[in-house]
Amino acid sequence: MTSLRIQRIGPGASLQDLGRPGWLAQGLSRGGAADRLALYEGAALLGQDPGTAAIELPGAGGVFVFDRDARVALTGAPMAASVEGQALVWNASHLVPAGTPLEIGAARAGVYGYLHVGGGFDVPSVMGGRSAQFTAGLGAALQAGDSLPLGADPGSVTGQALDVDPRGSGGTIRVVPSLQTPMFGEATLDRFAQTTFARDARANRMGVRLNSDGEGFLVEGGLSVVSEVITPGDIQVTGDGAPYVLMSECQTTGGYPRIATVIPCDLPRVAQAPAGAQIRFAFVTLDEAVEIERRALAARAALPRATSALVRDPHDIPDLLSYQLISGVIAGDEDQ
Amino acid sequence: MLVSFGPALSEPANRAALAFRSAVEAEGWEGVSETTTSLVSACVVFDPLTLAHADLSARLMALIARHDWFAAALPEGRRRWQVPTVYGTDLAPQLAEAAQVAGLTEGEAIASLSAQPVRVQTIGFSPGMPYLGQLPPVWDIPRQQDLTPTVPAGALVVAVRQLVLFSVTTPTGWRHVGQTALQLFQPEAEPPFVLRPGDEVQFVPVERAALEPLQDDPMGGATYQVIS
């Protein structure tokens, strides 16, 4: 059996897929990758199912050694990556030779980087998923010394790239009104929409806390609402008035009032906002949100057709003369 | 989309939420991916690109009008559980404090909490975790102001006339009055979750020494009979 050996890895890294839908009534949230779009991008680059599990790297990378030639794709937060001193382009697929360490450094922008492998990981599916879900005690963080069995890889294409809009610096996040939004009153909601928040240092797969100058967003009676169903994207206002955006691994019910809900296609930008990044919220109507989501899903579905051959900077190619350059264009499959 | 049967917990609202969720499941509407309940609401998870908000809303309104959901029966196949529980001691250090807040002696508190079964009102928050109630009015005690940093899985905690039995290690604002060895979430088992809404649970007092041998049993010595 072929495997990936982890020589070094940052804290909190884990296997993540699209999660485990279907268990909400039993109190288990879907979970899955903090940046779901990154999974679709990796799958498009490797020509495989977006449900294939990848290694989620929060903030820091690691050193990975394959015992077979392996196709990999790198997505999400861009990190410095190299094989034998050769820099690897992010948002692209590459061939990593057997026994040669793949080194991935710290995130240069954003939070969560993803290492995808052609054929995925041959680990058992538990309750319909391979994601670690720390709060539920499902799976565990990956550690140096771990070895992950690799799935058979029917694919062969590498050297593909995706042109991805950067999403690692916060910005304006679109929200719709939630269950308890009217409780907050128009003045507070206006102030909420006009406030520039900074992502707190405290953030994880469960939620992201946001700070702002001035008074918080507490609401009269807000701490005695009956616990209700919550969903990733909900923005709870906690006891000290700070908004807290619920993420992939949030609990299934919550007792804090919700001021708004982030639309699903903007959630990767919340996940990828690093500590201190500025975030603003803009209310859109339900109809607008559905239309925005429709377009985002169409773009996501088109990702496999949006890949293009990776064009290398000639300065990065050590033995330029060995390449066939007669036409002046690199074929794009030089990794094979 | 959330269908709520009341602003605060009540038995009829809880029954209505459970029955209404079952009814939505039975409809099998295309575009509905999942349903769940809270204490007083049924929640319908759907794909708005397949099933428009207005369309789902109209269907739910029609379903609401079809029955008096507040008069709905409890779910079929309910079970009555007996769960061995250590009250107080170092395993559940807040029994004395909770009893005092409720105006009871420790002995009265144990008798009151274990005398009758309580019903699983909903499962939620963390995997397999039941909200149980409703306790006698004397247990209408608030949550503590500060969070207890961590209580272990199997902890029985109390507040606002409800009990919660934790399935995972967690921080909590509820007071830790009992400890069980029941593992509510067993990912490798079929089914992975022990309790279901509508089940009744009696937390039977046992000596501290009696819990130790039960730690090897995922069921923690719990047994049940089907309620006919």
Chai-1 contact restraints between the chains, C-beta under 6 A:
chainA,res_idxA,chainB,res_idxB,connection_type,confidence,min_distance_angstrom,max_distance_angstrom,comment,restraint_id
A,G22,B,E34,contact,1.0,0.0,6.0,A-B,restraint_1
A,L24,B,E34,contact,1.0,0.0,6.0,A-B,restraint_2
A,L24,B,T36,contact,1.0,0.0,6.0,A-B,restraint_3
A,A25,B,T36,contact,1.0,0.0,6.0,A-B,restraint_4
A,Q26,B,I123,contact,1.0,0.0,6.0,A-B,restraint_5
A,Q26,B,F193,contact,1.0,0.0,6.0,A-B,restraint_6
A,G27,B,I123,contact,1.0,0.0,6.0,A-B,restraint_7
A,G27,B,G124,contact,1.0,0.0,6.0,A-B,restraint_8
A,G27,B,F125,contact,1.0,0.0,6.0,A-B,restraint_9
A,G27,B,S126,contact,1.0,0.0,6.0,A-B,restraint_10
A,G27,B,P127,contact,1.0,0.0,6.0,A-B,restraint_11
A,G27,B,G128,contact,1.0,0.0,6.0,A-B,restraint_12
A,G27,B,M129,contact,1.0,0.0,6.0,A-B,restraint_13
A,L28,B,P127,contact,1.0,0.0,6.0,A-B,restraint_14
A,V126,B,P187,contact,1.0,0.0,6.0,A-B,restraint_15
A,M127,B,P187,contact,1.0,0.0,6.0,A-B,restraint_16
A,A136,B,P127,contact,1.0,0.0,6.0,A-B,restraint_17
A,G137,B,V168,contact,1.0,0.0,6.0,A-B,restraint_18
A,L138,B,P187,contact,1.0,0.0,6.0,A-B,restraint_19
A,V226,B,A8,contact,1.0,0.0,6.0,A-B,restraint_20
A,E228,B,S38,contact,1.0,0.0,6.0,A-B,restraint_21
A,V229,B,S38,contact,1.0,0.0,6.0,A-B,restraint_22
A,V229,B,C43,contact,1.0,0.0,6.0,A-B,restraint_23
A,Q251,B,F125,contact,1.0,0.0,6.0,A-B,restraint_24
A,Q251,B,S126,contact,1.0,0.0,6.0,A-B,restraint_25
A,T252,B,G124,contact,1.0,0.0,6.0,A-B,restraint_26
A,T253,B,S38,contact,1.0,0.0,6.0,A-B,restraint_27
A,T253,B,G124,contact,1.0,0.0,6.0,A-B,restraint_28
A,T253,B,F125,contact,1.0,0.0,6.0,A-B,restraint_29
A,L286,B,H53,contact,1.0,0.0,6.0,A-B,restraint_30
A,V290,B,P48,contact,1.0,0.0,6.0,A-B,restraint_31
A,R294,B,L49,contact,1.0,0.0,6.0,A-B,restraint_32
